[in-house]
């Protein structure tokens, strides 16, 4: 049997990380087994579904590199097929019209709750010979088996058994004729020959119902793997109050696609104690058996750690490709300055996100208007201007603007002035970057370039002189 998995989001919002993890697990299993990954857009909720949400889902999956082999397939293009199958169930006696009004169902539910019973449809129209009431457009309900049980081996949770007596006759077509979720998903999974349904465990209650519909249609059921939820750091269900939950929000905040993918695969799956996985390793090592049964909680510190690992370990050119969005978003003009790849190499150890890397590298490309006041008070003393003049003189004479040559000038200047590097180095850094934090001085000045370095040192000398007046 060929492995075929699917990701079937509803386009009523962005691609959140819970959905992204489900998509990732489905994609990994298909790739691991040499199978196919299908993207299906479940857009039957016409009031809430939007093209903007579809675009957001596609953008999020593309950013993470979750390519699909088939799709996107839209459920709204398949209404005729759903009607055909619903009629098939009607003709075979597995479905029936129900003429209950909303008021009747509300009364039934209220009475059951008063008796402390589980609210459920009581099947009053299941085998009724009553004359349908006038003016009521019926729904169509699936005739769920009354006896026996549904039993299936969940590939994450193990054997699950649900007695049919606990399931009522669910609606498979609304009064306007549109099919419901549990109907469309069954038809789609049959037609698309889905072999493995990997989804969140909030769908477990739907699974016995869907299995019964599939059996009524004469089809074998796929294998199911229900993945536990992702929780917030407080152990509560993940929500917006826990921070960014959209995949593209993580992009916007400066996480690499590789880091988010690595983080999500470990959020509920493990392979020994290994924390870092390349894309190829994920495919090679992933297994449904490795998925945890317990929910996993978001850990922001771990995500920072993984992200910084990728910023440091990815080839600079690959980091630059993802950095360019942040450069544009922060409106930083990098045309007059060092190559971004060189800045990445210099700064990769210093920042946990791409957003911060860009913000912390602005001084390489544009002049700053103010110095860090705390650093100025500590380092810009009356003698500092003389130190900077001596350093500027040596740097101006250089014809080889390399790390070694720059380092040599700084050392020689300290010897000439008979001061330690602690007197000159911090002042030189503040003069050229505006603050007290940057890569090593020789790397910083090399990336700034000789002309910009000399100009900024001169400006700092003037600034110090003006403060002495």
C-alpha positions as CSV (number, residue, x, y, z in Angstrom):
1,X,0.0,0.0,0.0
2,X,1.4,3.4,-1.0
3,X,1.6,5.9,1.9
4,X,-0.5,9.0,1.3
5,X,-0.9,11.6,4.0
6,X,-2.7,14.9,3.9
7,X,-2.9,18.2,5.6
8,X,-6.4,19.7,5.5
9,X,-6.6,23.2,7.1
10,X,-9.7,25.3,7.2
11,X,-9.0,28.8,5.6
12,X,-10.5,30.8,8.4
13,X,-7.3,32.3,9.7
14,X,-3.5,32.1,9.4
15,X,-1.4,28.9,9.7
16,X,-0.9,28.6,13.4
17,X,1.9,26.5,14.9
18,X,-0.4,23.7,15.9
19,X,-1.4,23.3,12.3
20,X,2.1,23.7,11.1
21,X,3.3,20.9,13.4
22,X,0.5,18.6,12.1
23,X,1.5,19.5,8.5
24,X,5.2,18.8,9.4
25,X,4.5,15.4,10.9
26,X,2.3,14.4,7.9
27,X,4.9,15.7,5.4
28,X,7.8,13.9,7.2
29,X,5.9,10.6,7.3
30,X,5.1,10.8,3.6
31,X,8.7,11.6,2.8
32,X,10.1,9.0,5.2
33,X,8.0,6.2,3.6
34,X,8.5,7.4,0.0
35,X,4.9,8.3,-0.2
36,X,2.9,11.4,-1.2
37,X,1.7,14.4,0.7
38,X,-1.7,16.0,-0.2
39,X,-2.8,19.5,0.6
40,X,-6.5,19.9,0.9
41,X,-8.3,23.2,1.7
42,X,-11.4,22.5,3.7
43,X,-13.3,25.7,2.8
44,X,-16.9,24.6,3.1
45,X,-17.5,27.3,5.8
46,X,-18.2,29.9,3.2
47,X,-18.9,32.7,5.7
48,X,-15.6,32.4,7.5
49,X,-13.3,31.1,4.7
50,X,-11.3,33.7,2.9
51,X,-8.7,33.8,0.1
52,X,-6.4,35.8,2.4
53,X,-6.4,32.9,4.8
54,X,-5.7,30.4,1.9
55,X,-2.8,32.7,0.9
56,X,-1.5,32.8,4.5
57,X,-1.6,29.0,4.8
58,X,0.2,28.5,1.4
59,X,2.8,31.2,2.4
60,X,3.5,29.6,5.7
61,X,3.9,26.1,4.2
62,X,6.2,27.5,1.5
63,X,8.3,29.3,4.0
64,X,8.8,26.1,6.0
65,X,9.5,24.1,2.8
66,X,6.6,21.8,3.2
67,X,6.0,21.0,-0.5
68,X,2.9,19.0,-1.5
69,X,2.7,16.4,-4.2
70,X,-1.0,17.0,-4.9
71,X,-3.2,20.0,-4.4
72,X,-4.3,22.4,-3.1
73,X,-7.6,20.7,-3.5
74,X,-10.6,22.8,-2.5
75,X,-13.7,21.2,-1.0
76,X,-15.9,23.8,-2.5
77,X,-15.0,22.4,-5.9
78,X,-16.3,19.0,-4.9
79,X,-19.9,19.7,-3.8
80,X,-21.4,17.5,-6.6
81,X,-19.3,14.6,-5.4
82,X,-20.5,15.0,-1.8
83,X,-24.1,15.1,-3.0
84,X,-23.6,12.0,-4.9
85,X,-22.2,10.1,-1.9
86,X,-24.9,11.4,0.4
87,X,-27.5,10.2,-2.0
88,X,-25.8,6.8,-2.1
89,X,-26.1,6.6,1.7
90,X,-29.8,7.5,1.4
91,X,-30.4,4.9,-1.2
92,X,-28.7,2.2,0.8
93,X,-30.7,3.0,3.9
94,X,-27.7,4.4,5.8
95,X,-29.1,7.9,6.0
96,X,-32.4,9.6,6.5
97,X,-34.2,13.0,6.5
98,X,-34.7,14.6,9.9
99,X,-37.4,17.3,10.2
100,X,-36.6,18.4,13.8
101,X,-36.8,22.2,14.2
102,X,-34.2,24.1,16.1
103,X,-36.7,24.7,18.9
104,X,-37.4,20.9,19.2
105,X,-33.7,20.2,19.4
106,X,-33.2,22.9,22.0
107,X,-36.0,21.5,24.1
108,X,-34.5,18.0,23.8
109,X,-31.1,19.2,24.8
110,X,-32.4,21.1,27.8
111,X,-34.4,18.1,29.0
112,X,-31.4,15.8,28.7
113,X,-29.2,18.3,30.6
114,X,-31.8,18.6,33.3
115,X,-31.7,14.8,33.7
116,X,-27.8,15.1,33.7
117,X,-27.6,13.1,30.5
118,X,-25.2,13.7,27.7
119,X,-27.0,16.0,25.1
120,X,-27.6,14.0,21.9
121,X,-30.1,13.6,19.2
122,X,-32.6,10.8,20.1
123,X,-33.2,9.4,16.7
124,X,-36.9,10.3,16.5
125,X,-36.9,10.6,12.7
126,X,-34.6,7.5,12.2
127,X,-37.4,5.1,11.3
128,X,-40.4,7.4,11.5
129,X,-43.4,7.0,9.3
130,X,-44.8,10.4,10.3
131,X,-45.8,12.9,7.8
132,X,-43.1,15.5,7.4
133,X,-44.2,18.9,8.8
134,X,-44.9,21.7,6.3
135,X,-42.3,24.4,5.9
136,X,-39.4,22.6,7.4
137,X,-36.4,21.9,5.3
138,X,-34.9,18.7,6.6
139,X,-31.3,17.8,7.3
140,X,-29.9,14.5,6.4
141,X,-28.5,12.3,9.2
142,X,-26.3,9.3,9.1
143,X,-27.9,6.2,10.5
144,X,-25.2,5.2,13.0
145,X,-25.1,1.5,14.1
146,X,-27.0,1.0,17.4
147,X,-25.0,-2.0,18.6
148,X,-21.4,-3.0,18.8
149,X,-18.4,-0.8,19.0
150,X,-15.9,1.0,16.9
151,X,-12.3,-0.1,17.6
152,X,-9.2,1.2,16.0
153,X,-5.5,1.1,16.7
154,X,-4.3,4.7,17.0
155,X,-0.7,4.9,16.0
156,X,0.0,7.4,18.8
157,X,-2.5,6.5,21.5
158,X,-2.9,2.8,21.0
159,X,-6.2,0.9,20.9
160,X,-9.3,3.1,21.2
161,X,-12.8,1.6,21.6
162,X,-16.0,3.6,21.5
163,X,-19.4,1.9,21.9
164,X,-21.9,2.8,19.1
165,X,-24.5,3.5,21.7
166,X,-22.5,6.5,22.7
167,X,-22.7,8.0,19.2
168,X,-25.9,9.7,17.9
169,X,-27.0,10.1,14.3
170,X,-24.9,13.0,13.1
171,X,-26.0,15.4,10.4
172,X,-24.2,14.8,7.1
173,X,-26.1,17.5,5.1
174,X,-27.5,20.7,6.4
175,X,-31.0,21.9,5.5
176,X,-29.6,23.9,2.6
177,X,-28.0,20.8,1.2
178,X,-24.4,21.7,2.1
179,X,-22.4,18.7,3.5
180,X,-20.9,18.8,7.0
181,X,-17.3,18.3,8.0
182,X,-17.6,14.7,8.9
183,X,-19.1,13.9,5.6
184,X,-16.7,15.8,3.4
185,X,-13.6,14.5,5.2
186,X,-14.7,10.9,4.7
187,X,-15.4,11.3,1.0
188,X,-12.1,13.2,0.5
189,X,-10.0,10.7,2.3
190,X,-11.6,7.9,0.3
191,X,-11.3,9.6,-3.1
192,X,-7.7,10.7,-2.4
193,X,-6.7,7.3,-1.2
194,X,-5.3,8.6,2.1
195,X,-3.6,5.8,3.9
196,X,-2.6,7.7,7.1
197,X,-4.6,10.4,8.8
198,X,-2.2,12.4,11.1
199,X,-4.1,15.1,13.0
200,X,-4.6,16.8,16.3
201,X,-6.2,14.7,19.1
202,X,-9.1,17.2,19.2
203,X,-10.5,15.1,16.3
204,X,-10.6,11.8,18.2
205,X,-14.3,12.2,18.9
206,X,-14.9,12.5,15.1
207,X,-12.9,9.4,14.2
208,X,-15.4,6.7,15.3
209,X,-18.2,8.5,13.3
210,X,-16.0,8.8,10.2
211,X,-15.1,5.1,10.5
212,X,-18.7,4.1,10.6
213,X,-19.5,6.2,7.5
214,X,-16.6,4.7,5.6
215,X,-17.7,1.2,6.5
216,X,-21.3,2.0,5.4
217,X,-19.8,3.1,2.0
218,X,-17.9,-0.2,1.8
219,X,-14.4,1.1,2.2
220,X,-11.5,0.2,4.4
221,X,-10.4,2.9,6.9
222,X,-7.0,4.6,6.9
223,X,-4.7,4.4,9.8
224,X,-5.1,7.2,12.3
225,X,-2.5,9.0,14.4
226,X,-3.8,11.6,16.8
227,X,-1.2,14.1,18.0
228,X,-1.5,15.7,21.4
229,X,-2.1,19.4,21.6
230,X,0.5,22.1,22.1
231,X,0.1,24.0,25.4
232,X,1.3,27.4,26.5
233,X,4.1,27.8,29.0
234,X,1.5,27.9,31.8
235,X,0.1,24.5,30.7
236,X,-3.1,26.0,29.3
237,X,-4.3,25.5,25.7
238,X,-2.2,27.6,23.4
239,X,-3.7,31.0,22.6
240,X,-2.7,34.5,21.4
241,X,-2.0,35.5,25.0
242,X,1.1,33.2,24.9
243,X,2.7,35.3,22.1
244,X,3.1,34.8,18.4
245,X,1.2,31.7,17.2
246,X,1.2,32.3,13.5
247,X,4.0,30.7,11.5
248,X,4.6,34.0,9.7
249,X,4.7,35.8,13.0
250,X,7.7,33.7,13.9
251,X,9.2,34.6,10.5
252,X,8.5,38.3,11.2
253,X,10.1,38.1,14.7
254,X,13.3,36.8,13.3
255,X,13.3,33.0,13.5
256,X,14.7,31.0,10.7
257,X,12.5,28.4,8.9
258,X,15.0,25.7,9.9
259,X,14.8,26.6,13.5
260,X,11.0,26.6,13.6
261,X,10.9,23.3,11.8
262,X,13.5,21.8,14.2
263,X,11.6,23.2,17.2
264,X,8.2,21.9,16.0
265,X,9.5,18.4,15.3
266,X,10.8,18.2,18.8
267,X,7.6,19.6,20.3
268,X,6.0,16.2,20.8
269,X,8.4,13.9,19.0
270,X,11.8,12.6,20.1
271,X,14.7,10.5,18.9
272,X,16.8,9.8,22.0
273,X,18.3,12.9,23.4
274,X,19.1,14.5,20.1
275,X,17.9,18.1,19.9
276,X,19.2,19.4,16.5
277,X,18.1,17.8,13.3
278,X,18.9,18.7,9.8
279,X,16.0,18.4,7.3
280,X,17.4,15.2,5.9
281,X,17.8,13.8,9.5
282,X,14.2,14.6,10.3
283,X,13.0,12.6,7.2
284,X,15.4,9.7,8.0
285,X,14.6,9.4,11.7
286,X,11.0,10.4,12.0
287,X,8.5,7.8,13.1
288,X,4.9,7.9,14.3
289,X,6.0,5.7,17.2
290,X,8.3,8.4,18.4
291,X,5.4,10.9,18.9
292,X,4.7,11.5,22.6
293,X,1.2,10.8,24.0
294,X,1.3,13.7,26.4
295,X,0.8,17.4,25.3
296,X,3.9,19.5,24.9
297,X,4.4,23.0,26.2
298,X,6.0,26.0,24.4
299,X,9.4,26.8,25.7
300,X,10.6,30.2,24.4
301,X,14.1,29.9,25.7
302,X,14.6,26.6,23.8
303,X,13.3,28.2,20.6
304,X,15.8,31.1,21.1
305,X,18.6,28.6,21.6
306,X,17.7,26.6,18.5
307,X,17.4,29.7,16.4
308,X,20.8,31.0,17.4
309,X,22.2,27.6,16.6
310,X,21.0,27.9,13.0
311,X,22.1,31.5,12.7
312,X,25.6,30.4,13.7
313,X,25.7,27.1,11.8
314,X,23.9,27.8,8.5
315,X,26.1,29.0,5.6
316,X,26.1,32.8,5.7
317,X,24.5,32.9,2.2
318,X,21.5,30.9,3.5
319,X,21.1,33.2,6.5
320,X,21.3,36.2,4.1
321,X,18.5,34.8,2.0
322,X,16.2,34.9,5.1
323,X,17.7,38.1,6.4
324,X,16.8,40.2,3.4
325,X,13.1,40.3,4.4
326,X,14.1,41.8,7.7
327,X,16.4,44.3,6.0
328,X,13.6,45.5,3.8
329,X,11.1,45.5,6.7
330,X,13.4,47.6,8.8
331,X,14.1,49.9,5.9
332,X,17.8,49.4,6.0
333,X,19.7,50.4,2.9
334,X,22.6,48.0,2.6
335,X,24.0,49.2,-0.8
336,X,26.7,51.4,0.8
337,X,28.4,49.1,3.2
338,X,29.8,45.6,3.6
339,X,28.4,42.5,2.1
340,X,25.5,41.1,4.2
341,X,27.2,37.7,4.3
342,X,30.3,39.3,5.9
343,X,28.1,41.0,8.5
344,X,26.4,37.7,9.3
345,X,29.8,36.0,9.8
346,X,30.8,38.7,12.2
347,X,27.5,39.0,14.1
348,X,26.1,35.5,14.1
349,X,27.4,34.7,17.6
350,X,25.8,37.9,19.0
351,X,22.1,37.7,18.2
352,X,19.3,35.2,18.8
353,X,17.0,36.4,16.0
354,X,17.4,37.7,12.5
355,X,15.4,40.8,13.5
356,X,17.9,41.7,16.2
357,X,20.8,40.9,13.9
358,X,19.6,43.5,11.4
359,X,18.8,46.1,14.1
360,X,22.2,45.5,15.7
361,X,24.0,45.9,12.4
362,X,22.6,49.2,11.3
363,X,25.7,51.1,12.2
364,X,27.6,49.3,9.4
365,X,25.4,50.9,6.8
366,X,24.3,54.3,8.1
367,X,25.6,57.0,10.4
368,X,24.1,57.2,13.9
369,X,23.0,60.4,15.3
370,X,23.7,59.8,19.0
371,X,26.2,57.9,21.1
372,X,25.2,55.7,24.0
373,X,25.2,58.1,26.8
374,X,26.2,55.6,29.5
375,X,29.2,54.5,27.4
376,X,30.2,58.1,26.7
377,X,30.2,58.9,30.4
378,X,32.4,55.9,31.2
379,X,34.9,56.1,28.3
380,X,35.0,59.6,26.8
381,X,37.4,61.3,29.2
382,X,39.6,64.4,28.6
383,X,42.5,62.4,27.3
384,X,40.4,60.2,25.0
385,X,40.5,62.7,22.1
386,X,44.3,62.3,22.1
387,X,44.0,58.6,22.0
388,X,41.6,58.7,19.1
389,X,43.8,61.2,17.2
390,X,46.8,58.8,17.5
391,X,44.7,55.8,16.4
392,X,43.2,57.8,13.5
393,X,46.7,58.8,12.3
394,X,47.8,55.2,12.2
395,X,44.7,53.9,10.5
396,X,44.8,56.7,7.9
397,X,48.3,55.6,6.9
398,X,47.2,52.0,6.2
399,X,47.2,50.8,2.6
400,X,46.1,47.3,3.6
401,X,42.7,47.5,5.3
402,X,42.8,44.0,6.7
403,X,42.1,42.5,10.2
404,X,45.8,42.0,10.8
405,X,46.9,45.5,9.7
406,X,44.1,47.1,11.7
407,X,45.0,45.1,14.8
408,X,48.6,46.0,14.4
409,X,47.8,49.7,14.3
410,X,45.7,49.5,17.5
411,X,48.5,47.6,19.3
412,X,51.1,50.1,18.1
413,X,49.0,53.0,19.2
414,X,48.6,51.6,22.7
415,X,52.4,51.2,22.8
416,X,53.0,54.7,21.6
417,X,50.6,56.2,24.1
418,X,51.8,53.8,26.8
419,X,48.3,52.8,27.7
420,X,46.5,49.5,27.9
421,X,44.0,48.4,25.3
422,X,41.3,49.0,27.9
423,X,41.9,52.8,27.5
424,X,41.8,52.9,23.7
425,X,39.6,49.9,22.6
426,X,36.3,50.9,24.2
427,X,36.6,54.5,23.1
428,X,37.4,53.5,19.5
429,X,34.4,51.2,19.5
430,X,32.0,53.9,20.8
431,X,33.5,56.4,18.3
432,X,32.9,54.1,15.3
433,X,29.6,52.3,16.3
434,X,27.9,54.6,18.7
435,X,27.8,52.0,21.5
436,X,29.9,49.6,23.5
437,X,28.9,46.4,21.7
438,X,30.3,45.1,18.4
439,X,32.4,42.3,17.0
440,X,36.2,42.5,17.6
441,X,37.6,46.0,16.8
442,X,39.6,44.8,13.8
443,X,36.5,43.0,12.2
444,X,34.3,46.0,13.0
445,X,36.6,48.6,11.4
446,X,37.3,46.3,8.4
447,X,33.6,46.0,7.7
448,X,33.0,49.7,8.2
449,X,35.7,50.5,5.7
450,X,38.6,53.0,6.0
451,X,36.8,56.1,4.9
452,X,33.8,55.6,7.2
453,X,36.0,54.6,10.2
454,X,38.2,57.7,9.8
455,X,35.2,60.0,9.5
456,X,33.6,58.6,12.6
457,X,36.7,58.9,14.7
458,X,37.1,62.5,13.6
459,X,33.5,63.2,14.6
460,X,34.0,61.6,18.0
461,X,37.1,63.8,18.6
462,X,35.0,66.9,17.8
463,X,32.2,65.6,20.1
464,X,34.6,65.1,23.0
465,X,36.1,68.6,22.4
466,X,32.7,70.2,22.5
467,X,31.8,68.5,25.8
468,X,35.0,69.9,27.4
469,X,34.0,73.5,26.7
